[in-house]
Amino acid sequence: MSAVTYSVTDGVAHIELNRPEAANTIDMGLARALGEAAVAAREDDGVRAVVLSGAGKRFCGGGDVSTFADSDDPSGYVHELATTADAGIHVLESMAKPVVSAVHGAVAGGGLGVMLSGDVVVAAEGTKFVFAYPAIGLTPDCGTSASLPRAMGQQRALAFALSGAALTSEQALAHGLVTEVAADPLTRAHELAATWAGGAAVAFGEARRLLRAGVTGSRQEIGRDEAGTISARSTSPEAQALFAQFLGR
């Protein structure tokens, strides 16, 4: 059984973490498979939006601690695992295609970084969010050090990380960690992805890329990127058709 399943329907790629028996914790197999699925979605011109979810009772419980403990070289193994997982998450974060994460049950440790690769995060009622790392003497990975304060703000992210307490779905919504709470997050995620895929999908994708790059890029770099992107978009068939519609021509 693949640690990550991948399918494409009507322009929407669905990437699902698939280690339900292990709370979708991240081992080397899942980390590599996530990267492969992310690259497949990025490189497929037929994919216009991406849904990210987890099979079973929990979205993702973070790293698979048993594999750390059982390794002959824990430091080397954890370094390779963190690097591999981060590479796949970076592909999801940086691709010019919108991503929505559907989460449920629990999201812990590195699962937060996986979740926050989504531009919109839809959480099930009753989902618990846990920073988790210090409880086992570890520190963040999977890009969480960047994505968590970007989502929550620095002070809230620090308070969450240092408190050790779990956030409820309602608290996560209030703190900006998730976008909305839904009874059926996966159905809602597919609704959003279908809207993006059926609309100006390339514009949505480039907008998400620019907004994410804007967090870390210099003002000058972002201005140049924006000018080049909007110029290229202005002559695209997608934009030309929408121009005519807007102008009633």
C-alpha positions, 0 to 999 in steps of 0.5 A: 500500500502506498504511503501517499495516494494520488489521483486526478479528477476534473483538473483537481489532484487529490494527495492523501496521506495513507498510513492510517494505522500509524496516524499518518505519521511521517516516515521515510516512505511517506516523506518520499511519496509526498514529494513525488505526488507534489512534483506530479501535481506541479508538472501536470498541466492538466492539474489546476488545483490540489486537495491535500488530506489524510486517510483514517482517523487523523490527518497527521501525527507528525514524525514517526518517532518509532523510526527515530528510536529504531535507527542505528544512526538517529541523528543522520536518519532524522536529518535525512527524513526532515530534509526529504519531507521539507522538500516535498512540502516546499514543492506544495508551497511554491507551485503556481497552483492553489492548494486546500488542506482538509484536516480532521482528528489531530494535527501534530508536529510536522503535520502542521507544516504539511497542513500549512502548505495549503492556502486554505485549511478546512478543519473538521469539528473536534480536530486537535492541533498540537505543537508536540515537538518539545514533549519529546525533546525535539524542535520544528521541521517541515517548514513549521518555523516559517509557516506557523508564525506566518499563519498565526502571527509571531506571538500567538505562534510562540505561545502555542509552541511553548504552552504544550497545550492543544488548540481546538478547531474553534481556537485554531480558527480564531487564531488564524491557523485554519480558514474554516471549520466544516462538518465534512472538510474533505467535501468542502475542500473539493468544492473549493478546488473545483471552483478554482479549477473551473475558473481562472485557475492559472491566475489563482495559482500565480496569485498564491505563488506571489503572495507566498513569495511576498512574505520572504522576498524583498519589496523590489524583488516582489515588485519585479515579479508582479510586473512580469507576471501580470504582463505575461498574464495580460496576453493569455487566452484566459485573461483575454476571454475574461477581459471581453466578458468584463467589458461586455464584448 
